[in-house]
Amino acid sequence: MLNFEYEGFADVAAAELQATRARSLADDLDRLLSGKQPFAEQLAKAPLLERWSVVAARVPVLQGIAIGHPSELGTFAPMSTAPLVIAAEDRRWIRCWDGFWRLGRIEDGQDSVWSDPSVTIREWR
Protein backbone atom coordinates (compact mmCIF):
# COMPACT_ATOMS: atom_id res chain seq x y z
CA MET A 1 0.00 0.00 0.00
CA LEU A 2 1.22 3.47 -0.82
CA ASN A 3 0.85 6.27 1.70
CA PHE A 4 -0.39 9.52 0.18
CA GLU A 5 0.02 12.60 2.30
CA TYR A 6 -1.03 16.21 1.74
CA GLU A 7 2.27 16.98 0.00
CA GLY A 8 2.19 13.83 -2.12
CA PHE A 9 3.44 10.27 -1.81
CA ALA A 10 5.49 9.44 1.26
CA ASP A 11 7.71 7.20 -0.92
CA VAL A 12 7.85 8.59 -4.46
CA ALA A 13 10.08 5.78 -5.75
CA ALA A 14 7.60 3.16 -4.55
CA ALA A 15 4.73 5.06 -6.21
CA GLU A 16 6.69 5.25 -9.48
CA LEU A 17 7.37 1.50 -9.31
CA GLN A 18 3.65 0.77 -8.84
CA ALA A 19 2.80 3.07 -11.77
CA THR A 20 5.31 1.22 -13.97
CA ARG A 21 3.83 -2.14 -12.93
CA ALA A 22 0.31 -0.87 -13.65
CA ARG A 23 1.32 0.31 -17.14
CA SER A 24 3.00 -3.03 -17.82
CA LEU A 25 -0.10 -4.90 -16.66
CA ALA A 26 -2.32 -2.69 -18.86
CA ASP A 27 -0.07 -3.39 -21.87
CA ASP A 28 -0.28 -7.14 -21.22
CA LEU A 29 -4.07 -6.97 -20.84
CA ASP A 30 -4.37 -5.08 -24.14
CA ARG A 31 -2.19 -7.67 -25.87
CA LEU A 32 -4.25 -10.58 -24.51
CA LEU A 33 -7.53 -8.81 -25.36
CA SER A 34 -6.34 -8.54 -28.96
CA GLY A 35 -6.05 -12.33 -29.05
CA LYS A 36 -2.27 -12.54 -28.79
CA GLN A 37 -0.37 -14.81 -26.43
CA PRO A 38 2.37 -13.60 -24.07
CA PHE A 39 5.68 -12.99 -25.83
CA ALA A 40 7.89 -16.08 -25.81
CA GLU A 41 10.69 -13.94 -24.33
CA GLN A 42 8.44 -12.88 -21.45
CA LEU A 43 7.63 -16.46 -20.52
CA ALA A 44 11.24 -17.60 -21.03
CA LYS A 45 12.38 -14.99 -18.47
CA ALA A 46 9.49 -15.61 -16.08
CA PRO A 47 10.20 -17.56 -12.90
CA LEU A 48 8.76 -21.06 -12.63
CA LEU A 49 6.41 -22.00 -9.79
CA GLU A 50 6.48 -25.72 -8.97
CA ARG A 51 4.13 -27.65 -6.66
CA TRP A 52 1.85 -24.64 -6.63
CA SER A 53 -1.52 -24.28 -4.98
CA VAL A 54 -4.23 -21.66 -4.66
CA VAL A 55 -4.14 -19.71 -1.42
CA ALA A 56 -7.38 -18.59 0.22
CA ALA A 57 -6.78 -14.90 0.71
CA ARG A 58 -8.56 -11.61 0.13
CA VAL A 59 -7.02 -11.59 -3.34
CA PRO A 60 -6.08 -14.61 -5.46
CA VAL A 61 -2.45 -15.63 -5.12
CA LEU A 62 -0.55 -18.84 -5.73
CA GLN A 63 2.12 -20.31 -3.53
CA GLY A 64 4.73 -22.86 -4.41
CA ILE A 65 8.43 -23.43 -4.97
CA ALA A 66 9.95 -20.57 -6.98
CA ILE A 67 12.65 -21.42 -9.50
CA GLY A 68 14.52 -18.56 -11.12
CA HIS A 69 12.90 -15.75 -9.16
CA PRO A 70 15.17 -12.69 -8.99
CA SER A 71 14.79 -12.22 -5.25
CA GLU A 72 17.18 -12.59 -2.37
CA LEU A 73 15.35 -15.78 -1.37
CA GLY A 74 17.21 -17.77 -4.04
CA THR A 75 16.27 -20.71 -6.20
CA PHE A 76 13.86 -23.39 -4.98
CA ALA A 77 12.50 -21.02 -2.35
CA PRO A 78 8.92 -21.35 -1.11
CA MET A 79 7.01 -18.16 -1.84
CA SER A 80 3.66 -16.64 -2.74
CA THR A 81 3.00 -14.65 -5.87
CA ALA A 82 1.72 -11.11 -6.04
CA PRO A 83 -2.06 -10.85 -6.58
CA LEU A 84 -3.19 -12.94 -9.53
CA VAL A 85 -4.75 -11.04 -12.43
CA ILE A 86 -4.87 -13.52 -15.36
CA ALA A 87 -4.63 -17.31 -15.43
CA ALA A 88 -4.21 -19.30 -18.65
CA GLU A 89 -6.86 -21.98 -18.90
CA ASP A 90 -4.22 -24.59 -19.78
CA ARG A 91 -2.34 -23.82 -16.53
CA ARG A 92 0.90 -23.02 -18.34
CA TRP A 93 1.21 -19.44 -17.10
CA ILE A 94 -0.30 -16.70 -14.94
CA ARG A 95 0.02 -12.92 -14.95
CA CYS A 96 0.28 -11.41 -11.50
CA TRP A 97 0.33 -7.76 -10.59
CA ASP A 98 4.12 -7.68 -10.94
CA GLY A 99 4.71 -9.98 -13.92
CA PHE A 100 4.34 -13.38 -15.55
CA TRP A 101 4.99 -16.76 -13.95
CA ARG A 102 5.34 -20.07 -15.74
CA LEU A 103 3.52 -22.86 -13.96
CA GLY A 104 4.95 -26.29 -13.34
CA ARG A 105 3.18 -29.09 -11.52
CA ILE A 106 0.12 -28.29 -9.45
CA GLU A 107 0.12 -29.40 -5.81
CA ASP A 108 -1.80 -32.61 -5.14
CA GLY A 109 -5.48 -32.04 -4.43
CA GLN A 110 -5.68 -28.57 -6.03
CA ASP A 111 -7.27 -29.56 -9.36
CA SER A 112 -10.84 -29.00 -8.15
CA VAL A 113 -10.06 -25.52 -6.82
CA TRP A 114 -8.51 -24.44 -10.11
CA SER A 115 -11.18 -25.91 -12.38
CA ASP A 116 -14.33 -24.85 -10.49
CA PRO A 117 -14.89 -21.10 -11.09
CA SER A 118 -17.57 -20.91 -8.39
CA VAL A 119 -15.02 -22.01 -5.79
CA THR A 120 -12.34 -19.58 -6.91
CA ILE A 121 -14.72 -16.63 -7.19
CA ARG A 122 -16.26 -17.33 -3.78
CA GLU A 123 -12.87 -17.90 -2.14
CA TRP A 124 -11.24 -14.81 -3.66
CA ARG A 125 -13.91 -12.19 -2.96
Stockholm file with secondary structure:
# STOCKHOLM 1.0

chainA/1-125         MLNFEYEGFADVAAAELQATRARSLADDLDRLLSGKQPFAEQLAKAPLLERWSVVAARVPVLQGIAIGHPSELGTFAPMSTAPLVIAAEDRRWIRCWDGFWRLGRIEDGQDSVWSDPSVTIREWR
#=GR chainA/1-125 SS CCCEETTEESCHHHHHHHHHHHHHHHHHHHHHHTTCCCCHHHHHHSCEEEEEEEECSSSCEEEEEEESCCSTTCTTEEEECSCEEEECTTSSEEEETTEEEEECCBCTTCHHHHHCHHHHHHHHC
#=GC SS_cons         CCCEETTEESCHHHHHHHHHHHHHHHHHHHHHHTTCCCCHHHHHHSCEEEEEEEECSSSCEEEEEEESCCSTTCTTEEEECSCEEEECTTSSEEEETTEEEEECCBCTTCHHHHHCHHHHHHHHC
//
